[in-house]
Amino acid sequence: MSLSQSERKRILSSIKTRVLKQHINVAGVSYEAWTRLVDERTPELLTAETDEFEGGVRRLLSELGTSHTVFYHECPSQLLPQHSINASLRKFEQAGDARWIFLDVFEDGLAHVAGIKPGDVLLAMDGTSYTPPSMPPFKVGQTHTLRVSSIQGDNNREVAIEVPHRKGTNRAHRLSSLRA
């Protein structure tokens, strides 16, 4: 679904209002500088393709320095790892190679139940290697096979994680470990 320019203006205005009224500023961000940034990027966002609009809004929100402040379409097709598999990823460099490392793995979340631990390295998802800055696309309603290892490069294994269509329940989260 494509949004009109007036709908996009309304969304951007609503985001600014909510951030200024409800955001908890743990990173010490200058709201004045942030609102200037929103205003500077607005003309481009008003004419961008839908995916570019959503990505641009997410980039603006990332400027707030809080990992759990995000923008999604009403029916998102893919989610960030902290919102899909209950784990956050961070860029990690070892011997000149950049990889994604699992930083926070939330207890009883999809990644945790699948056996992923903080400090595990993501080698590939669905057979494709993702290295920073390219984030793996955790798609709603799909099962993803992740190849992970320890930070030392041993304990290579594959785990399957199903990202449910809706807010999950224990029955909605089918998880299985695959032998590597």
N, C-alpha and C positions, 0 to 999 in steps of 0.2 A: 504494500500500500504506500503510495506516494503522498507526502504531506504538502499542503499548500504553503506559500510563504507566510501567510497570516497565521497558520497553525504553528509553524516553526517559530515565528516571533513570540507567539503566546507561550510556547514551551520554554524558550530561552528566558523570557521575562519571569515565568513561574520558577525556573531554576534559580535565577538570581535572587528572587524574593525569598525562596525557601532557604538558600544557603545563608543569606544575610540574617535571617530570622532564627534558623534552627541548627546550623552547622556548629559543631564543637571544634574550635580552632586549636587542636593539639600541636599543629606544626608552626604556629605563629605566623600564618600567612597574612599578608596585607590585603584585606578585603577591597580596599580602594584600587590597588594594583590589579587584583583579580577581576573586578568588575570592568576596569578599562580593557583588560585582555578579552573578556567576553564581548564587549562592544566592538573592539577591533576585528574580531573574528566573525562577528554576526553577518556582515554582508556575504562573505564566502559561504557560510553555513546555510544561508537562505536559499542559495542556488545549487548546492551540492546534491549529488545522488543520495538516496536514503541511507545507504551504508556509510557513506562519507560523512553525512550529517551526524549520525549516531556516533561514529568514531570521533568526530570533532568535539562533540559534547562530552564524550568520555575523557578526551584529552584535557578539556577545560576543567572537568571535575578532578582529574588527577593532579592538577596544579594546587589543589587544596591540601595535598599531603596526607590524605587519609585513605587507607586501602579499601575501606568498605563503603565509600561514597561513589556510586556508579549510576549510569543511565542506561536503561534498556528499553527497546521497543516493547509495546504491550504484549507481543508474542515473539520473544527473542528466539533466534535460531541457535545462538551460541553464547556461552557465558564464560566469564573469567574463572580461573580455577578456585578462587576462594568462594565463589558463588555457586559452583557446580559440583566440585568434588571435595569441598571443605578443606582446601589446602592452599597455601600461598607459595608462589615460586619467586625466586630471586636470581639475578644474574650472578654466576660464579665463574671465576677464571682460574684455570689450573694448567700450568705449563703452556701458557699462551692461547689455550682454547677456552672459548666462552660456552658455558652450558647453563641450563636451568637446574637449580637445586631446590628441593622442597624445604621451605623455611618453617612455616607453621603447618602442622597437620592436626586438625581439630579432632579431639577425642570423639569416637563414635561416628565420625563423618565418613563419607564414601572412601576417601583415600586411606584413612586409618584402618577401617575395616578390611580393606584390600591388602593391608600389610605394608603400606608405605610409611616410612618414618622420617622425621626431620633429619636433614643431612643426606637423604637419598638423592641421587642425580637422575634426572630425566634424560634418557638417551634417545628415545623415539616414541611417537604415538602413532598407532595405526600404520606402522612401517615407515613413517616419515620422521626424519631427524628435525627437531626444532631447536634452533639456537638463538640466543638473544640478538636482536630485539624481537624476533618473530615468536609470538606466543602461540602455543598450540590451541586450536579452536575446539573447545569442549562443547559439542553440539547436543542440544536438548533432544531427548528421546532416542539417543544412540548409545551403543556400547563401544567403548574405546579400549584398545589394548595398548597399555603403556609398558615400555621396556625401561627398567630402572636398574641402578646399581648402587652400591655404597660409594661414598666419596673416594675411597681407595681404589675403586674400579673393580672390586670383586662383588660377589653375591649378585651377579646378573640374573634377572628374572623378568617374567612378564606377568602383569596383572590386568584383569579386565574390570572395567568400571562402567556401569550403566548410569547415564545421566537421565533421570526421569523427566517426564513431560511436565509434571506439576510438583508442588512441594511434596516431598516424599514422606512415606511412612516406611517402617521396617519392611513391609511386604513389597513396597515399590522399589526398594533398593536390592536388586539381585547382584551380588558380587561373587566373583570366583577368581581363584588364582590358577594360572596356567603354568605348567612346568616348562621351564626354558630349555 
